[in-house]
Amino acid sequence: MKTPHIQRAATVVAAIITLAAMSSCTKEEKPVITRANITLATDTLTPEALWAMGRIGAYTPSPDGRRIAYAVTYYSLEENRGNSVIYVQDLPATAPEAAVPDASPSGPTASPSGPTPIYLTPGSDPAWVSATKLAFLSKGEVFTISAKGKSRKQLTNTGGAVEGFLLAPDGKRAIIVKRVPFHDIIADKPADLPKTTGLVINDLMYRHWDHYVQDIPHPFIIDLATGKETDILDGQPYECPMEPFGGVEQLAWSPDSKTIALTCRVRKGLAYSISTDSDIFLYDVASGDIASARNLCKPGLTFAETIAAAAMPDAAATVPDASPSGPSTPTAPDASPTVPAAAATAPDASPTVPDASATVPDASATVPDASPSGPSTPAATPSGYNPTKSLRHQRVNAPDNVAANNPGYDQNPQFSPDGRYVAWLSMARDGYESDRQRLCVLDLQSGQRRYITNADPANPLADAHPAFDSSVDAFVWGDDSRTIYFIGVWHATENLYRTDLDANVAQLTSLQADWGALKLRPATDPGQPTSLVMERHDYFHPADLYLVTIPNTPPTPSDPTTTPPAANPATTPATPGAMECPVAGGCAAGIQQLTHENDHILSQLAPGTSEARWTTATDGQPLHYWVIKPPHFDPTKKYPTLLFCEGGPQSPVSQFWSYRWNFYIMASQGYVVIAPNRRGLPGFGQEWLEEISGDWTGQCMADYLSAIDDACNSLPYVDRDRLGAVGASFGGFSVYYLAGHHGGRFKCFIAHDGAFNLEAMYTETEENWFSNWEYDDAYWNTDRTPAADRTYRNSPHLFVEQWDTPILCIHGEKDYRINATQGMSAFNAARMRGIEAKLLLFPDENHWVLKPQNGILWQRTYFDWLARWLK
């Protein structure tokens, strides 16, 4: 048995855990953890070095555009925790007009370090009160401090309850987010049983993500002069921001500080669990009346009327095809594509996906009416929805309702600088959390609503060829209140775009990297070009901040009657490394690096490289995948190789940086990584994205095998005799499925938080809209659709008899999205079959691994397992 290629030198560990405190503290206070100035014992990335890196978080330019404040989180292995601190540094005048030669596979070009940041204070979420004063969050309270780090003052006194805040433009008030008791689902403890741990539960959504729901977030307005607080949703059983990931980005102040736009889903219990229908409401601060708040997504309704409409039982009617863009799943009983045969060295490779129905004799039987519009078995919910069937086939997603009422996710509103418009991110269909996220703009004067990433901005329905055939992930208004800058993924990179109110979209950057967030930098001089402060990362560089300057040229108008270049994956030239622009027109932006948070560590590491490749899938479509190569790469050698299976199932394999699923550290341990953008991933058009729903074990699995087979056949340094497959969430499901269908390709598997038994998963997960949309039906429905029938017949747990390869199962017991019983069941099944297996179980982690020492254990266990079977 070979040892893993991981250096665990004591000098590295000692350097990390002896982080210096930058401020004095009393015995009762925990020390402030700050930057680890470490010296590495090796030039390859280790888990300890990864956890020593600072993680840039929230940031904001000053009102005069001359400074930037940003937060960085540091971790201590010894203390098994982290904390955030705030820095301020000067901004340069502008980034160069000409594009920096910055799109190389190796990432950002070297540039001289900018101004030395000034350490201000422990804290997070910096926000400018003025050009010389900042507000920030620390220990659950809001404080202010000067830009020089002096005159610290506490603004709130809530007992440490503040989870986020948003200052009003006039500086007189702020929104603070606090949790309020909520016992509509889990009953409050009896007064005479204060120590009981029992939970009396009467409806669904009793737990969410990693906690039992006994309180929910509400936004409060606080008068900064008097400290008086007003709960905007006083007495309402609804969340704002929405759990589990929503923050203050789901609220916005109008420029005159008189109005607040807020995101809310007016549902609870079962109705909440099956619906993604959230809305944007316009709340008048002076009246303080949430009941009369205007619903911007459902014209003519107030907040109170939205609640009443959600309870009306007229939405249960089914429609033959309610999807705005047509059916997204095949209706044939067996639409599984042919899986490519393995290499000749795997003599037992199976050329096709086995017929799963053979292992479950009665599973394929259906009643005569198995169509999406067939009879409904269970009664409708109070909101009128059938809770055991996909909403794609129900009345709520009929095209007329989609066009009129925006029944999908609507969130993250922003007022234009002149206050005339509100823009937000909008999905069309209810129950579909991965629908294309459009950019919607409402004219508050005329009431006109426009979707400015659609081909026809007046048409809210999904276009055949939208102006941007992918999701808008984040956006910001330009100073002119007519231009919006946004980021979105296309062909596996997250780049910068702009659009106007007529949907003239232009691409501004074309990098082999990802932008992760963006803020408008206020102009310092009249006539100054627009510039943005943006966070950027790639496979070999964690987040840093950059200044991006936009040339003073208008976007090139796009022609909505033609397909944008490369918008259809079928027309994409299979050219290795191609980074096609998804829109007509565009211009280069100037880019300048602002922060160098981890240069002291990166400079000690040998660089890795990544390249994009294309192959042909089994159905003839071009298929993109990334190849990540080890540091000190030698093309004459053969390397053990990992197939990376993405989660989601509809999240991109772009140039992400992760502190767990990190390709740099995988490559640093001597592995080549193959990361396919299989069917179901964004950035290749909506049709490509939606092919996975209802077909989890069909073309997407064939795509995985097409990519790894192409790598084995085309890349001489890939060792086909030392292949592993790894993944988390849907990627973990993929691993469990491939374990029974890989045709002898792989020598070991690793599945983290993966779904193993889809029937159990259907009722175990808390957000039931996900299973309904992806599976189509509850498993017990006798009239379930062919897609649902195929889904359950191909659940990985039904193919354990075909498992023959060592497998590591990892799971968190606080993962309520995919319960830990899924990982335990897979491990137990493997051992009962006599297969080499290991289970790494975290009782205190959720769908992620967040604690430093748990993170190190995860990495060590992961690489120990790979080394045992592949080295």
N, C-alpha and C positions, 0 to 999 in steps of 0.2 A: 504493500500500500504506500503510495507516494504522499508526501506532505504537501499542503497547499502553498502556493507562492505568495505568502503574506508575511511581511516583516512585522514582528511585534516587539520591536526593540524597546527595552525599558527606558531608554533615553527619550523616545518619542512619547511614550505614555506619560512619563514624568513631566515633560515639557508642556503637555496639554493640560494636565490636571493642576499645575501650579500657576494658574492664570492670576495675574496681578489685579488687585482692586484699585480703581482710580479715585476712589473717595473713601474717607474714613467712615466707619460704621460702629454702632454700639454692639454689645453682646447679643442683644435681642434681634438685630438686623442681620439678614443674610448678606454675605459679601457681594459686591457688584462684580460680575464676571465680565471681563473685557478681552480684547484681542490677545491671542496666543502667538507670541513671537517665537515660533518653534524652529528647530533645526532638524531636518528629516534625516533618517539613517539610510534611506534609499531614494532613488529618483523615480520610483513608481508609486502611484497613489495607494495608500493603505486606508483601512477603516478609521484608524485613529487620526490620520491627517485630514480625512474628509470631515470628521466631526470637529476638527479644530478651526474650520473655516467660518468666517463671519457671514451671516445671511442677511443681505439687505432687504428691508421690508418697506413700509410706507415712506413716501417722500413727497415734498411739495416745494415749488419755487416761491420765493418771497413776492409780495405784491408789486415791488418795484423791479422785479426780474433780475436782481443783482446777486441773490444768494439762493442756496438750496439747503433745506433741512431734510435729513433722512435718518431712519432708524436702522440699526444693525443688531441682530440677535447673536449672542455668543453662548456656547455651552461648555460646561465642566463635566468631565467624566467622573471625577471624584465625588462631586456633589450630586451628580445625576439630575441636573436641571440646567436651565438657561435663563438669561434675562436680556432685555433690550436696552440699548443706550442710544442717545440722539447726538448727531453731529450736524454742524453747519459749515458750509464752505462757499467761497465766492464762485460765481459763474463767469466764464469768459464772455466777451462781447457777442460773438456768434461763432458757430461752426463754419468751416470753409464752405463756400458755395459749391465748389467742385466735389464730386463724390470721392470719398476716400476709397482707395483700392482695398476693399474690406470684405469681399465676398469669397475669399479663398477658403478651401476646406479646413484649414488650420485655425480659422476663427479670426478674432480681431488682430490687426497689425499692431506692432509695438508703437507706443506713443509716449512722449515724456509725461511724467506724473504732473497732475495739475496742482492747484493750491492745497496745502496741507489742511485737512478738515479740523475744525475746532470741536473738541468734545464739550458737550453742554451738560448733559444730565442723564441718569438712568430714566428710561421712559420709552414710550412708543407713540405712534400716531401723531407726529408733529403737524401742527397747523398754524399758519401765520395769523396773528391778531393785527399786526401792522408790519411795516418794513423793518422794525427793530425789536419786535416782541413775538414770542411763540407761545402757543398753548400745546399741551401734551397730556398723555394719559400715564398715570403711575399708580400702581396698587389700587386700582379701581376708583381713582379720583382724577379730576381735571386740574391741572396747574398751569401757570404762566411763568415765563422766564425770559430774560432779555437775550438777544442774539449773541451777547458776549458771555452768557452763562451766569448772569447775576440776577438779583431781585426775584428769586423764586417765590411764588405766591399761590396758595390753594384757592381754587374757584368753587369747588363743590364740596359738600359734606354729606355724603350718602352712606357712610359706613362701608366704603369700598365696593359699591354696587355698580359703578359705571362700567359698561362694556365697550362703549364707543361714543363719540361725540362729533358734532358738526356745528361750527360757529355760524351765526347769521352774518350776512355781509355788513349790517349796520353795527355789529359788535355789541349789541345790547342783550341778545339772547343766544341760546345754543340749544340744539337738540342733544339730549343724552339718552342712551339706550340702557335700560335696566330691566331686570326680570321681575315679573309679578306672579303671585301664586295662581295656579290653575288646577282646579280639581274637578273639571267636567268629565274627565276620563278616568283618572285615578282618584278615588275618594280620599279626603283628608283624614288624618288619623283621628280616632275617637279621643275626646278630651281626657278620658280616664285611662287611656292606653298610650301614653306618650313615647314609650320605648318599643312599641311594636314595630317589627320590620315587614309585616305583611302588607300587601298591596291589593286593595279591592278595585278591580278593573271592570269597566262596563262598556268599553268601545275600543275600536282600533286606534292606532297612533298613540298607544300608551308608552311606547319607547321610540326614540328616533336617533339614528346613527350610533350613539354610544351612551345614552342616558335615558332614564325613565322620565316621562314628561309630567312633572309636577309644578313647573313654572314655565312661563313663556316670555320672550322679549317684547317690550313695549317702548315706543319713543315718547320721551317727556320733553316739554319745552321748559327750560329753566331761565328765569330772569337773572342775569348775571349781577345786577345791582342789589336785588333783594334776596336771591336764593330761592324764590318761590318756584315750585315745580307744578306742571300741568301734564297729566297723562293724556296724550292725544287720543288714545284708544280706551279711555277710561270705561271699565265695565264690559269691554268687548273680549270675547274668548278667542281672539285671532292674533297671530304673530305679526310683528313688524320690528325688525327685519325678519325674513323668512328663514327658518332653520333648515338644514344644520349649518349652512355656510354663509348666510347673508350677513352683511355688515352695514355701515352707514352709507355705503354706495347705493343702497336701496332707498335713500331719502335725499331730497335736494331742497335748498332754499331758493326762492325767487330772488333776483337781483335787488328788489326793493325791500326784502325781508318781511313781506306781508303774507306770503303764501308758502306752503310746503307741499311738494310732490312726494308721495310716499307709496311704497309697494306693499300690497297686502293680499292674501288669499283668504277670502271670507268663508272658510270651511274648517270643520274640525271632525275628529273621529273617523268613521268609515268614509264619509264624503271627502275628507282631506286625503285619505290614503289612496284614493283612486283618481284624483284629479290634480292637474298642474295649473289650473286656471287661476292665475294671479292678475291683479289689475293695478293701475296707477291712479291714485286719487289726489285731488287738489284740495288741500285743507286751508281754510281761511284762519289765520292766526288770531285776528281780532275777535271773531265770533266764537272760536273755540268749539265749533259744532261739527263733530265728525259725521253725524247722521246726514248732514246736507252736503258733505264733501262730494265734489263732482268726479264721476268715474270717466277718465279720459279714454278708456279702452272700450267701454260699452256706452255709446252715446245716449244721452237722455236719462241715464240712471245716476242716482246719488248712492252714497255708501249704504244707507238704510235700504234703498230699493234694490241694490245689488244683493244684499242678504236675502231679501224676500224672493228675488228671482232665482237665486241658487236653490231655494227650498221648493220651487214649483215642480210638480211631478210630470212635466211634459217633455223632458229631454230623453226619455227612455226609448223612444221609437228608433228602430234601426233603419238604416238606409243602405241600399245596395252597394254604394261606394261613396263613403263620406270623405275620403282623402282628397284634398285639393289638387294633388298632382297624380291622382289615380292610384290603383292598387299597388302596394309596395311589397306584397308577398305573392308567390305563385299559388294557384289553386290546384295544381296537380297533386295527387296524393304522394308522389315521390319525385321531388325535384332536385334531389341531391346530385351534384355534378360528379363527373369522374375525377378521382384523385390521381395525380401523376404517380407513375410507378417509381419506386425507389431505384437507387443506383444498382448496377449489375452485381455489386458486391453484397447486396442484401437479397439473397435468393428467395426469402420467404415474403417478399414485399407483395402486398395486395394491391392490384391496380385500381380497384374501385372501393367505395365505401360499402361495407357489408350492409345488407338489408336488416335494419334493426328489428323489424317486426318479427323476424324469425325467433328472436329470444323472448318475445312477449306474444304468445299466440293470439290473445284477444285484443291487443292494443289497437290494431288497425280497424277494428269494427266500428262503424258509425251508424247512426240512425239515418233514414233516407234523406232528411234535410240537414246537411252539414255545412250549408253555405253561411257566409258571414251574416246574412240577413234572416237566418233561420230563427225558430222559436227560442225564447229565453226561458231557462229553467227556473232560476231563482227570482224572487220578487225584487222590484226596483228599490233603490235606496230612497230616503226622503228627498234627495235632490233630483230624483228621476233617473239616475244612471243605473245600469245593470253592473253590479260590482264584480261579476265573475267573467266578464268579457271585455275585449279590447274596446276602448272608446273610439277607435278608428272607424268602427262600423255603426256607431250610435249617432243619434240625431244631433248631439252637440257638435259633431265634426262635419255636419253637412256643409257644403260650400257656402250656402247663404248665411248660415250662422257664423262660420269662420270669417267671412267677409265683413259681417256687421258687428260682431261682438268680441273678436280677438280672444277666443277661449283658451289659448295656450299660455305659456309663461310670458309675462310682461314684467320687466324689472329694470332697475338702475336708471331712473330718470335724471335728466340734466336740463336746466333752463339755458336758453341761449343768452349771451351777454346782454342783449337789449330787452330780454324778458318776454319777447313775442312768442317764442316757440318753446315747446318741451320735446325733447328727444328721449327715446328709451329703446331698450333691446326687447324684441317681440318675436315670439314663436307663434305659429299659426294654429296648431292643433292641440286640443286638450288631451292629457294623458301621455304625451310624447315628450320626454325630457331632452331628447336629442334632435328635435326639429331644427330646421335652419333658422338661426337667430338673425332676424332682419333688423335694420335700423329704421325705426318709425319716428316721424316728426309730426307733431300736431301744432297747427297755427291757432293760438289761443284767441286771435281776433276773429278769424273766419270759421273756425271749427274744422277746417280741412285737415285730413289725416293723410300723410304720404309715407310710402315705404321706399326709402331712397337708396336701397341696394337691390331693388327689383328692377326688371327691365322697364316696366310701366309703374312708376311710383304711385299712381292712383289705384293700382290693383293690389289688394292685400293678399290675394291667393298666391300660392307658390308658382313661379314662372317656369316655363320650360327652359329658358335661358336667361336667368336673372343677371343683373349688372355685376353682381358678385356671387358666384355659385358656391358659397361657403358661408360659415357663420361669422358675424361680427363679434369679436370677443371683448373688446373694450373700445371706447371712443371718447373724444373731447371736442367741444365746439371751438371754431376759430374766432378771432376777435370780431370778424365782420358779421357774425350771427347768420351767415349763409353757407358757410363751409364747415364740414365736419371731418376730422381726421380719425381713422380707426385702424385697428389691427385685426388680422384674420389669417387663417392658415390656407395655404395653397401649395400643393405638391410638396408637402412635408416640411415647409418652413413658414414661420409666422412673421409676415412682413407688414409694412406701413402703407396705408392707402388714404386717399381723401375722396370726398364726394361733395357735390352741391345738392341743393334741394330738388334738382331735376334729375338726379341719379346719374350724373356724369362722374363716373368712378375712374380714378387714376392711381396707378401704383407708384409709390415714392421710393421704396427701397427694394432691393432684390438680393438678399444676403443668404448665405448658408448658415443661418442663425435664427433665433426666435426673439422677437420683441415681446415683453411680458406685460407692460403697462405703459401709459403715456399721460403726460400733463402738459398743458399749454404754458409756455414761459412768457409772462407779460413783457411787452416791448419796453426796452430801456430808452429808446430814442425814436422820434417820428420817422416813418419810412423804413424802419428796420424789418428785414425779412422775418416771416413767421418762424419761430423755433419751438421745439418741443423737448422736454426732458423725458427720456424713456429708459426703461429697464431692459437689459438685453443679456442673453445667455446662449450657450451652445453646449455640445456634448463635452467640451473640454474646458469650459470657462463658466463658473457660477455667476450669479447676477452681479452686474455693475451698472452704473448710471451713465447715460450718454446724452449729449446735446445734439439734436438733429435739426438742421436748418433747411427750410423749404424754399426752393427758388421762387421768385416772384413771377411765375408763369401760370396761366390758367390751365386746368385739366383739359386734356384732349377729349372732346365729346365722343362718347361711345355710340355705336349704332345698334339700337335695340332689335333691329330686324335681322341681325347676323349673330352667329355664335362667337363669343369672345375667343381669342386665340387659346387653344389648349384647354378650353373649359370642359370639353368632353373627354374623359379618359380614353375613349376608343380612338380618338384622333391624335393622342399624344405620341410623338416619335419616341421610340425606345432607344434613346440616346443616353448612355451612362453620364450621370452628373448634370443632366439637363435641369435648369431652373426656369421654367417657362412663366411668362407673365400672364395672369388669368384675365386681364382686362385690356381693352384697346387703349393705346396711349400711355403716358406716364412720364416721369422725369426723375432725375437723380437728386438725392438729398445729400447735403454735407453732414458728416458724422464725426463727432469728437468725443472721446472717452473722458468722463468726469471723475469717476471714482476708480480706485485700484485696491479694493478692499482685501483681496487675497493674493496680490502679486507676490508677497513675501513667501507664500507657500507654492504658488504656481511656478515661480522662477526656479524652484528646486526640483521640479518634475520634468521628466522627459515628455515631450508632446506626443499625443496620439493623433490619428487622422481618421476622417470619415469620408465616404464618398457615396453618391447616389447611383443606383443601378436600376435598370428596367429589364424585366423579362416578360414572357407571355404566359398568362394564366391558362387554365385548362379550357376556358370558354373563349379564348382568343383575345381577351382584353389585355392591354398593357398593365403590368404590375410593378409598382415601385418598391424598392427596399433599400435600406441603408446598410452599408458595410462599415463597421467600426474596427480599426486595426490597432494592435498593441503598440505601445512605445517600443522603440528600438526594433521596429518591424523589419524582418528579413524575408523578402519575397521568395527566397529559395527554400525556406523552411515550411513545414506543415504544422498548422496550429489546431488545437482543439477548438471547436466552434459551437456557439450557443445560438439557438433559434429563440428570439425574444417574441413572446406572445402578448400583445397589448390588451389592456383592460378597457373598461367603458360600458358596453362594447364599442362605443362610438367616440373615443377620444384619440387625438392624432398622435402618430409616431413622427413628431417633428423634432427639432433640435433642442429637446428639453434637457434640463439639468435637474437631477433628483439626488436627494441625500440617502436614498436606499437603492432604487433601481437606476443606478448610475453606470452608464456605459464606459466612462473613463476608468472607473475602478475595475470593472469586469475585464476591460482590455489590459489594464495594468497587471492583472494576475495571469496574463498570457493567453487570453482567449480572443478569437475573432468573434464579433457579434453580428448576426444577421437579423435585421429588424424590419419586417415587411409592413407596408401600408396596405394590408389586406382589405377585402370587401368589408364595408361597414365603417371605414374610417373617414373623417372629414378631410376636405382639401382636394377632392377629386370629383366634385359634383354631387348633387343631392341624390341622383339615381344610384351612384356607387355607394353612398352612405346608407341608403335605406335597404339595400339588398340583404342586409344581415337580419333584419327584424322578421321573425318567424322562420328563420333558416340558420340557426346557430351552428349547425353541424354540416352545412352544405358547402357553398362556394368559398366561404371564408376559411374553412379548414383546408380546402384544396389549395387556396392561395398560400397558406403557410408552407405547405409541402412543395408547391411550385418554386417558392423563393429559396428554400434550403436546397432543393435539388439543383436549381440553377447555380447556386453558389458552389455546390460540390462539383458540378460539371464545368464551370467556367473559371473558377478561381483556384489556381494550382496550390495555393497555400492553405486551403480549407481541407482538413483531414476528415474525410467521410467516415472513417472508422472511429472517430472520437467526437460524436455529436451529442449535445444535450439540448433539452427544450425547457424553458423557464417562463413563468408569467404569474401575474397577480390579478385577482378579481375575475373578469371575463378571461383574462390571460390564464388564471389558474384553472378555470373551467376548460379552457382550450387544452391545457396540459393533461387534465384528467381524461378528456376525450381522446386526445392523441395517444395516450397510454394504451388505449385499446384499438388504435387504428393506424399505427405509424409504420407498419410494414418492416419492422426491424431496423429502421433508420437510426434511432437514438439509443444511447447507452445509459442515460439517466434523465430523470425529470425532477423539476422543482415547481410546486404549486403553492402560491401564497393566497390565502383568503379566497379560494376558488369555489364555485358552485359545483357540487358533485351529484346531488340527487335533485332534479328539477321539480319533481312533484313535492318534495319536502320544501324546497326553496320557495315555491309558489305561496305557501301560507306562512313561512317563517320570516320573510323579509317584511320590513315595515312600510315601505313605499310601494303599495300594491299596483300603482299605475305602471311601474316598470315591468313587472311580470305580465300584467295584462297586455301591454303593448307588444312586448317581445315574444310572448307565447301564444297570444290570441285568446286563450280561454283558460278557465280553471280545469284542472285535470279530471274532475269528476263530471263535467258536463257531458251528457250523452250526445249532444248536438255540436260538439266541438269541431272547429274547422280543420281542414286537412293540414294546414300549417301547424296548428296546435297538436294534432295527432302525431305529426312527424317530429315535433320538438320533444314530446314526452317519450316517444319510442326510441329516441337517440340520446337519452340522458346518459351521461358517462357511467353511472352506477350500474347500468344494465350490461356493461361490457367488461366488468372486472375479470370475468373468466378468460378474457383475451389479454390481460395484463401479463407482462413477462419481463419488466424492466424496473430497476431500482428507482424509488421515488421518495422525495422529501416533501412532507406536507407541513405548512406553516399556517397558523391561524391565531387571531386575537379573540379572547373570550368576550370582550366588550364590543365586538363587531355585530351590530344588529342589522346591518345591510345584508351580509351573507353570514349566517350564524356559524359559530365555531363547530357545531355538530357536523357541518359539511366536511370540514377538514379532518375531524376525528373519525368520521365514517370512512373516508377514503383511506386513512392510515390503517384503521382496523381491518378493512377489507383486504388491503395489500398484505398485511401480516398473516391474516387467516388463509390467504392464498399461498403463503410461503415465499412472498417476494420481499427482498431486502427493502426496508423502509425506515424512515425516521420521522418523528413528529416534533416540531418546535411550537410550543403553545405558550402564549402570553396572556395570563389572566387579567392584566391591567391595560391591554392595548386594544384599540378598535380596528377599523379597516386599514389603518396605517400603524407604523411603529414610531412613536414620538419621543420616548425617553432615551437619553444618550446611551446608557449601558445596555438597554434592550437593543438599540440600534447596532452597537458593536457586536453583541451576541448574534444578532441576525446575520451580519456580514460574515462573521467567522464560521457560523454553521453552514451558511450558503456556500462559501468557497471550500470549506472542508469536504462537503458532499461532492462538489464538482471535481475536486482534485482526486478524491477516492476512486472515481469511475472514469475520469477523462485524462488523467495524467499518469 
